[in-house]
């Protein structure tokens, strides 16, 4: 029997706020990756990289097309020094804690960096 993660019950904004707190306190975040690299998501207007505060939440997204992906931890320091500049240059957004059936909050990398 699987227990529901408490963040699954929150709306996107509350999940965003809770995710920021978890990322700040843990000093790391998670992406999904496969042999081709990091998973990217496309919404109606934006392309971006989904991030999660915990591996278990990232794993929930690893279904169907992404079933061969696995969570990878990235320290917030590495994310700020390498990922934020690269994503900004590539015009990619940060998609915070999407869960099955619901997209996460979409935020510019620089704004996300200020919050973590």
N, C-alpha and C positions, 0 to 999 in steps of 0.2 A: 504494500500500500504506500503510495507516495504522498508525502505531506506537501501541501501547497506552500510555496515560499510567500512570506508576508507581503513582499513587494508586488506579487501578482494581483493582489486585491486593490492596489492603489491605481489612481488615474495617472496619466503620463506625467503631469506636472509634479505630483507627490512622489512618484517613482524617481523623477529627476532629482528632486531635493534630497530624498533618502539616499540615492546612489552617490551624490556628491559627498555626503557625510561619510558613507562607507569607504569610498575611494580615498578621501582625505585621511581617515583614521588608519586604513590599511597601507597606504602609500603605494597602492598598485591598482591597476584595472585590468580587465580581460578583453581580448578580442577573439574572434574565431579565425582560424587559419586552416588552410589545406596545403597540398603540395605546390599550389600556384601562388600562395601568399595569403594576404589578409582578405577576409570576406568584405565585399562592398555592398551597399544597399542603394537602391534608387527609389526615391519617392516621386511624386508628381513633379516637383520643382527642383529637387536637390539630389546630388550624389554624395554619399558619405560613408564613413566607417562606423559601424555600430560598436559601442563599448558597454561593458557591464561591470558592476562592482564585485561580482562573485562568479566563479567558474560555473557553479550550478545553474545560474541564470543564463549564461552564455550557452550552456549545453541544451537548454530548452529550445533554443533557436536552431540547433544543429539537427534539423529534420529534412526530409525530402531532398531538395536540391543540395542542401548543405549537410547531409548525413555523414559525409566523410570528413567533416571539419572537426577540429577540437579546440578547446579554449587554450589561450596562451596568455600568461601573465606578463604585463609590462609595468615596470615601476613608473610612478608618476614623474620622476625625474627624467627618465628616458623619453616618456611621452612628451613632456614639455620641451626637451632639448632637440629631439629628432622628429617626432611625429607632427607636432603643431606646425613647425615651419614647412615641412613637406606637404602637409595637407592644405595649408594656406596657399602655397605655391600652386598646388594642383586644383585649387578651388573646391575642396572637399569639406563637407560639414562633419561634425561629430553627432552621432545619433545615440542618445543616452538611454540605455536599458530598454530596448524594444522587447516586447514579450509576445508570445504567439497570439496572433489576432489583433495586435495593437502596436503601432509604431511608437517609438520613444520621442522625447523632445529632441528637436534638431537645433543645434547651436554652432556658431562659428568657432573654429579651433581656438582663436585668441580669447574669445569670451569664456570658453570652457577652461582654458588655462588659468584665467584670472580666478575662477571659482574653485579650482583644486590647488 
